[in-house]
Amino acid sequence: MGTQKNYTIRKFSPTRRIMTDYYEIAGENHRVMGLVELDISKGRKRIRELKEAGNKVSLTSWVAKCVGKAVSEDKRFNTFHKGNHKIITFNEVDMSVMVEIPKKDGGKVPFNHCVRNIDKKSILEINNDIRKIQEKKIEETEQLSRDSSAKYTGLYMLIPTFIRRIAMRQMLRNPFYVKKIMGTVGISTIGETFKGNTGWAVGFGDKTLNVILGGIVKRVVETENGIEGREFYCMTFLFDHSLVDGAPCAAFVARVAELLKEAYGLKDINAKD
């Protein structure tokens, strides 16, 4: 009588293998991390008001706009290494926003969507840009290649792992290539699956600045008006410490906190927009 199998073996897809190569290389970067809670009470209240009036604005779009605004004011966070002896600072702030989009055969996959010139776009333009991508259905092979052809993915997987990673490392050392496919700043969120819970996501950074949005926590705080209930966003900031020192990083987080606390950009949105 044969032994019953109590496990399942499945194929590790080419897409996941390419992503593993990428994660291995991205993990080599020199990162300093900050886990903070930033006040979003006024902004969430305004977003609820807009939703009740029929104008749905996502929290991620608003936060992305605030981060983009802060980067536009301090371009050190829009800087990359260019070879071993030079650095390059881009004037355009292109933000990669990690979103979940549906697959044609069911389920969802993460998709790295780049919002170009995010600091110059309105919150509504950013919101519509992201929603348009989220409504798109793709094949798994399009998760990385952006088209339906798996030809190059298959050829890539024929190359030995150590050679693939050498080639990928060289591509990621080209700041123009990185900007083209992944933008200059990154933001991602735990998403709806974490709704109602509190905590930070501790990930890795692949740019000079990456921001990860975690849970939302309610706190009772003392203000000039007395004791009040406030909502705080658990946010993780990852900086490339080889390009930016600690003091500018702290000042940057403080600026983002200021923008969020004042509900930057939301007061300019009308219910009929």
N, C-alpha and C positions, 0 to 999 in steps of 0.2 A: 504494500500500500504506500503510495507516494506521499511526500510531505506537502502539506497545503501551504501555498504562498500567502503570506500576510503583509505583502508590500506591493507597490506598483512602480514600474520603471517607465519613464517617459523620455522622449527626446528633448534635449536641451537645445532650444531653437537658436538659429544663427543670430537672430536679433539680440537675444539675451547674452550670447557669447561676445558679441561686439560691445554690448554695454558693460560686460565684465572687464573687457580690455580697458575701456574708458575709465571705469571706476578705479582700476588698479593704478592708472597713470595720474588721475586727479587726486588720489590719496597721497601723492608724493609732495603736494604743495605745503608751504609753511603757513599754517593758519592760527589765528588768534580768535577766540570765540567769546561772545557776550550773550548771556541769557537774561532778558529783561522783561518787565511788565510795563506796557505803555498804555496810558489812559485814552480810550476811544469812546468814552461815554457820549460826548456831544455828537460825534460822527455817526454812531450807531442810531442815535435818536433821530438824526436828520435822514438817514437811510430808511428808517421805518416810516417816517412821514412821507417820503417820496414814493415808497412802495404802496402805501395806502392810497396815494393819489394816482396810482397806475404807472409810476415810473420806477421800474426796478433797477437798482444799481447794486452791483456786488461789492462786498466788503473788500475783496481782493483787488478789484480795479481801483478803488479809492486808495488803499494802502500803497499799491504800486505807483500811483501818481505822486503820493507824498515822498516815497523813496526816490523816485525819478527827479523830483523837484530838488531834493537835498543833494543829489549827485550833480545836478546841473550847477549848483552853487559851489561845489568843491570837486573839481575834476580830478583830484588825486585818486578818487575812487572809480575813475573811468580810465585807469592807466594799466598798461601791460608791459611785461618784459619784451624787448625786441633784441634777440640775441643775448649775449652775455654781458655786454657793456653799454647797452642803451635801453631806454624805456620810451614808450609812446603813449600819448594821451589823446584820446578821441574827443572831438567836440560834440558828436552826436551820442545821445544816451539811448542805446537800444537794449531793452530789457527782455530777457527770456522769462516767460511765465509758464511754469509747469502746470498743465491742465489734464484732466481725464477726458478722453473722447471715446465714443463707442466704436467697437469693431463691427464689421459687416456680418460676422458669424456669431455675434453676441459677446457680451462682456465689455470691459473697458480697459484701455491701456493709457499710461501716462504719455503725454505728448509735449515736446518742448517748442512752444510757440513764441516767436520773437515779435514784440511790439516795437516798431521802429520810432525813433524820436519821441519817446514817451513823455519827456518833459515838455514838449510843445503841444501834445494832444490834451484835449479835455478829458475829464473823467468819463463822460458819456461815450466819447470816441474810443477810449480804451476798453470800456465795458462792452461796446458793440463789437469791437475787434475780437475780443476773447470769446464772446458768445457765438459769434459766427463760426469760429473754429470748433467749439464744443458741439455744434450741431452737425458737424461733418462726420461721416462714417468712413473708416479706413480698413484696409487689410493690415495684418500685423507687420508685413514687410515695409509698409509706408510709415511706420512709427519712426524710423530713422532716415529712410531714403527720400521721404516726401512724395514718392510716386509709387505706382503699382508694380514696377519692375523689380524682381528679386535677383536679376542676373548678376549684378555687381556684388550683391551680398553673398551669393553663392561662391563667386570667384574669390572673394576676400577670405572666406572660411577655408579655402584650400591652402592658404599660406600658413606656415607654422606659427604658433602662438607668439614666440619670442620675436619673430620678424614683424608680425602684425603690430606688436606693441612698440617696436622701434619706429615703424612708419607712422603710427598714430601719434607717438610722442613728438615727432618732427612736425607733423601737421599742427598740433596744438601749441607749438612754439611760435607759430606764425600768427601774430595778433590780428591780421586782416582776415585770415581764414576763420579764426574764432569769432570775430565780430559778425562775419557773414552768416555763419550757421547757428551761433548761440548768443549773439548779442554781446554787450559789454558788462551788463549787470544781471544777476539772477535772482528770481523770487519764486518760492514754491510754498504750498500750503498742505497741511494734513487733510483739509477738506471736510466735507459733510460727514464722512465716516467717523470723525472724532467729535462731532457736535455734542455738546452737553458735558464734555470732559475738560479737564484742565491739565496743562503740561506743555513742555517744550519738545520740539523735535531736534535731535542732535545729528546733523548730517555732515557732509563734506562740502567744501567749496571748490569750484572750478574756475572762479574769476577773482578779481581783486575784492569784489563785494558780492556776497550771497546773503539773502534773507529768507528765513523759513518761518512761516506763520503757524503757530500751534493752537492751543485752546484759548478760550476766553473765560476769565475769572471775575467774579463780583467781589469787591472789597468795600468795606466801610472805612471812610477816610475823614479826617478833620480838615475842613476848609475854612475860609474867612466867613462863610455863611453858616458854619456849624458842622454837625455830623451829616455826611451825605453818603449815599450808595453810589459807587462808580464801577464801570466795566473796564477791565484791563486786558489787553491782548498779550499773550505770551509769545514773544518773538525772539528768534535766534539770529544774531548777526555774526557772519564769518568774514574775516578780513585777511588779505594776504599781507602778513607782517613783514615780508621782505620788501614791500612797496610802500606801506603806510605804517607810521608809528602809532603807539597806543593813544597818545593825547588827541591827535586828529580823529581817531576812531571814536573815542568817547564823545568828542564834540559833534561828530556826525550823528551818533545815536541821539544825543540831546536835541539836535535840530529836527530829526524825524519825530521825536516825542512832541516837540513844540507844534509841528504841523498837524499831527494827529489830534492833539488836545484841542486845537482851535478849529477842527473839522475843515481843514484846508480844502478849498475848491467846491465843497458840497453846498455852501450857501449860494453859490452862483447858479445852481441848477434849479430851474423852474419845474413845477409839477407837470407842466404841459410839454416839456422838452421831449 
